[in-house]
Amino acid sequence: MKRLYFLLPNLDSARRVERDLLLDHVENRHLHFLARRGTDLGQLHEASFAQKSDVVRGAEIGLPLGALCGALIGVWMYLSPPDGIDINLVAVLLGAVGGGLFGTWIASLIGISMPNSRLKKYAAAIEAGAVLLMVDVPRSRVQEVLQIVNARHPEVVDHGIEPIMPAFP
């Protein structure tokens, strides 16, 4: 799957583009619209919470950092155990797993409160009244969708393509 980004000048244009894409068999669940806070999108499929915030990026950062910190704490406990307690190397593994879970949780909580860093370049246009459309399509349909939008809607600005799956999940 690939994600296509289009910047639409207003809601009327967004509705027209949505109609054309639905008529060309792009499913509604693959269309994600993002507008200025407080804008009533009506029947348009609004971008999800994960698409609007940096919660996923936070989790991607928190998992390895938390696992590393947990593993270091496990190593420290293994090398200098409290008196009377025998700690083996399982403590390192448990520390890494526990730290990874804790790091993911904490970093996700931080990411929830932040706008999606991938969408920063569109923030000014969205605040000015534009609508961002993200379309998720299979690789085989990318050119078809680009042609539909560019041919029928010259007012729409094409902002590129990116894979929707992270490079290393």
C-alpha positions as a printed Julia matrix, in Angstrom:
169×3 Matrix{Float64}:
   0.0     0.0     0.0
   1.04    3.54   -0.7
  -0.33    6.77    0.73
  -0.99    9.64   -1.68
  -1.26   13.2    -0.38
  -3.43   15.87   -2.0
  -4.06   19.4    -0.8
  -7.59   20.53   -1.67
  -8.52   24.23   -1.61
 -11.86   23.81    0.24
 -14.59   21.42    1.38
 -16.52   21.62   -1.91
 -13.46   20.45   -3.79
 -12.95   17.71   -1.19
 -16.5    16.44   -1.73
 -16.05   16.4    -5.52
 -12.74   14.51   -5.29
 -14.26   12.03   -2.84
 -17.22   11.42   -5.17
 -14.94   10.79   -8.16
 -12.68    8.42   -6.22
 -15.66    6.49   -4.84
 -17.08    6.17   -8.36
 -13.72    4.76   -9.46
 -13.89    2.1    -6.73
 -11.55    3.57   -4.13
 -13.13    2.5    -0.85
 -14.25    5.18    1.59
 -12.15    3.62    4.36
  -9.03    4.41    2.3
  -9.84    8.14    2.09
  -8.73   10.26    5.04
  -9.56   13.99    5.19
  -7.89   16.43    7.56
  -9.16   19.99    7.95
  -8.74   22.87   10.38
  -9.91   22.08   13.91
 -13.63   22.74   14.25
 -14.4    22.24   10.56
 -17.49   20.11    9.95
 -16.46   17.53    7.38
 -19.98   16.17    7.1
 -19.93   12.78    5.36
 -16.21   12.95    4.52
 -14.15   10.25    6.24
 -12.07   12.12    8.83
  -8.46   11.15    9.46
  -8.08    8.89   12.47
  -6.52    9.84   15.77
  -3.35    7.92   14.89
  -3.09    9.82   11.58
  -3.53   13.22   13.24
  -1.19   12.74   16.2
   2.36   11.49   16.69
   1.28    8.52   18.83
   2.74    5.95   16.42
   6.06    7.77   16.12
   6.18    8.07   19.9
   5.71    4.32   20.26
   8.39    3.65   17.62
  10.86    5.77   19.58
   9.78    4.61   23.05
  10.05    0.87   22.41
  13.79    0.65   21.67
  14.74    3.33   24.21
  12.69    1.68   26.94
  14.05   -1.77   26.07
  17.62   -0.46   26.2
  17.08    1.23   29.56
  15.34   -1.86   30.94
  18.16   -4.12   29.75
  20.75   -1.82   31.34
  18.86   -1.93   34.64
  18.71   -5.74   34.33
  22.48   -5.9    33.76
  23.08   -3.61   36.74
  20.88   -5.81   38.94
  22.69   -8.94   37.69
  26.14   -7.48   38.38
  25.28   -6.03   41.79
  22.35   -7.97   43.27
  20.88   -7.02   46.63
  22.15   -9.07   49.58
  20.55  -12.48   49.86
  18.89  -12.43   46.42
  20.23  -14.53   43.56
  19.54  -12.82   40.22
  20.33  -14.56   36.94
  20.46  -13.33   33.36
  16.69  -13.62   33.0
  16.6   -10.27   34.79
  18.18   -8.67   31.71
  15.49  -10.13   29.45
  12.68   -9.19   31.82
  14.15   -5.71   32.19
  14.28   -5.27   28.42
  10.68   -6.45   27.94
   9.36   -4.39   30.85
  11.36   -1.34   29.82
  10.18   -1.68   26.22
   6.54   -1.81   27.3
   6.97    1.09   29.7
   8.87    3.17   27.13
   6.21    2.52   24.49
   3.46    3.55   26.89
   5.17    6.75   28.07
   6.29    7.86   24.6
   2.81    7.17   23.2
   1.29    9.37   25.88
   3.63   12.15   24.83
   2.95   11.55   21.13
  -0.82   11.77   21.64
  -0.55   15.44   22.5
   1.57   16.34   19.48
   0.46   16.8    15.87
   1.74   14.26   13.35
   5.28   15.29   12.41
   4.79   13.97    8.86
   1.99   16.48    8.32
   3.81   19.61    9.57
   4.43   20.84    6.03
   0.66   21.03    5.47
  -0.21   22.81    8.74
  -0.18   26.37    7.38
  -2.37   25.49    4.39
  -4.82   23.57    6.59
  -5.08   26.5     9.01
  -5.78   28.76    6.0
  -8.8    26.59    5.08
  -7.37   23.91    2.82
  -8.22   20.24    3.29
  -5.6    17.5     3.22
  -6.63   14.23    1.58
  -4.65   11.06    2.27
  -5.52    8.14   -0.01
  -4.27    4.62    0.74
  -4.09    2.55   -2.45
  -2.31   -0.59   -3.63
   0.85    0.02   -5.66
  -0.95   -1.16   -8.79
  -3.5     1.67   -8.55
  -1.23    4.61   -7.72
  -0.94    5.93  -11.28
  -4.66    5.42  -11.9
  -5.65    7.46   -8.84
  -3.12   10.18   -9.67
  -4.52   10.44  -13.2
  -8.11   10.62  -11.96
  -7.39   13.41   -9.5
  -5.03   15.4   -11.74
  -7.24   15.15  -14.84
 -10.58   15.96  -13.21
  -9.47   18.37  -10.51
  -6.83   20.88  -11.64
  -7.31   22.89   -8.42
  -5.86   20.02   -6.37
  -2.17   20.1    -5.51
  -0.44   16.69   -5.57
   2.01   16.38   -2.67
   3.58   13.03   -3.32
   3.56    9.41   -2.28
   4.9     7.52    0.71
   4.63    3.96    1.97
   2.15    3.65    4.83
   4.04    0.84    6.52
   7.09    1.99    8.49
  10.47    0.81    7.24
  11.0    -1.29   10.36
   7.79   -1.98   12.3
